Amino acid sequence: MKLDQVKELDRAHLFQNYGRQELCFERGEREFLYDLDGRRYIDMVAGIAVNSLGYAHPAITHTIREQSERLVHVSNLYLVKEQAEAAAAIASTCPKPLSSVLFVNSGAEANEAALKLAFKHTCRSRVVSTYNSFHGRTAAALSVTGQKKYQSGFEPLLSGAVDLIDYGSVEQLKGAVTKDTAAVILEPIQGEGGVIPAEREFFRTARDLCDEHGALLICDEVQTGLCRTGRFFGFQHYDVVPDIISLAKALGNGYPIGAIVASKEVASTFVPGSHGTTFGGNPLGTAIARTVVETMREEKMDIQVAEKGGRWMEQLRDIATRSGGRIRAVRGRGLIIGLEMGGDAKRLQAKALENGILINVCAGSVVRLIPPLILSDGSMKAFNDVLESFLS
Ligand SMILES: Cc1ncc(COP(=O)(O)O)c(C=O)c1O
């Protein structure tokens, strides 16, 4: 099928609720995508921080083939072997006492489950969240998303129950967490909001205040989790252990799956009937999730990403210092890197595309680099070259 035919069908039969680029891909391999005409692109977007092991990773492809020939879905009316195995694999990567996993289908649904768990566990209903955050598009996840543009048209949501503070403000955090707070929900790095990392003190204070007031700390690791930041989880940069972690994106390397992880004690708040999903934790999705987690562990992906990302960030900072202020800041950790571009972000995106490189722009002016974690040095250099030529 040709691109024009895809565009025509899209316009005729799909909701027009995505601002799509006019690109259509047929296949992928490692960090490369190939469009309908066979043109190759270096992908620095990874399906929005999803395809961490790259396209067509042999272990993932093998699991999909093998598992789909046996069993795709049975429901949670029965014991699911693959689900239990994936939960054990995830738990083995988590610090104590985080050992119980509930599988869902997306990041928003993971946060939805995390919030419901916190409400029920604490018998409270207020949530502290941050401006500029992004937690997903379902009603509760959207309520704690501190960006009006996503909520507009859907109010009032749960907004009466959400206390928003500036990300990073220890002072505001101290004023916001009270004995009515069920949970504080934080991204370890604000991704969608423009790749904004936090200081250690902010997370430590959140942990302390949650302990003091009996609230739960939810770390939304949907984007930062599973080695993206150079640690298995983003919260590990801050030496805190949250009460609940939400995961999705990289967990299925493209297969839609999410999860929350909590301690046995917190998890025991959910009893049969408290929460559930028909598809959540199906054998195919969880077999893939197990392969993802085990592959990342075997390949020491966290260490690889810390090294590679650190090196790339240095190179980008060096380019930024020579950019005459056109790159105002280079932020991030591991392989989630933001270039604060002032007015130039969209033009850089177009220039990169001309040169066969896909990049993402978020928060208006930030080029967000979230490539597959298996990114090669050659692809990093290709982007640096385009950036230098754009700036010259
Ligand atoms: C931090 C964070 N939380 C939640 C979500 C929502 O995930 P999903 O789109 O899978 O519902 C996203 C998606 O970008 C995210 O970045």
The ligand as an SDF file (V2000), in Angstrom:
LIG
                    3D

 16 16  0  0  0  0  0  0  0  0999 V2000
    5.1010    9.2130   32.9910 C   0  0  0  0  0  0  0  0  0  0  0  0
    3.9410    8.6830   32.2160 C   0  0  0  0  0  0  0  0  0  0  0  0
    2.8890    8.1740   32.8740 N   0  0  0  0  0  0  0  0  0  0  0  0
    1.8320    7.6790   32.2200 C   0  0  0  0  0  0  0  0  0  0  0  0
    1.7620    7.6920   30.8520 C   0  0  0  0  0  0  0  0  0  0  0  0
    0.5710    7.1400   30.1440 C   0  0  0  0  0  0  0  0  0  0  0  0
    0.8640    5.9070   29.5760 O   0  0  0  0  0  0  0  0  0  0  0  0
   -0.0800    5.2830   28.4460 P   0  0  0  0  0  0  0  0  0  0  0  0
    0.0030    6.1810   27.2590 O   0  0  0  0  0  0  0  0  0  0  0  0
    0.4690    3.9150   28.2180 O   0  0  0  0  0  0  0  0  0  0  0  0
   -1.4620    5.2520   29.0280 O   0  0  0  0  0  0  0  0  0  0  0  0
    2.8430    8.2150   30.1220 C   0  0  0  0  0  0  0  0  0  0  0  0
    2.8020    8.2560   28.6380 C   0  0  0  0  0  0  0  0  0  0  0  0
    3.5000    8.9880   27.9840 O   0  0  0  0  0  0  0  0  0  0  0  0
    3.9490    8.7190   30.8210 C   0  0  0  0  0  0  0  0  0  0  0  0
    5.0010    9.2470   30.1780 O   0  0  0  0  0  0  0  0  0  0  0  0
  1  2  1  0
  2  3  1  0
  2 15  2  0
  3  4  2  0
  4  5  1  0
  5  6  1  0
  5 12  2  0
  6  7  1  0
  7  8  1  0
  8  9  2  0
  8 10  1  0
  8 11  1  0
 12 13  1  0
 12 15  1  0
 13 14  2  0
 15 16  1  0
M  END
$$$$
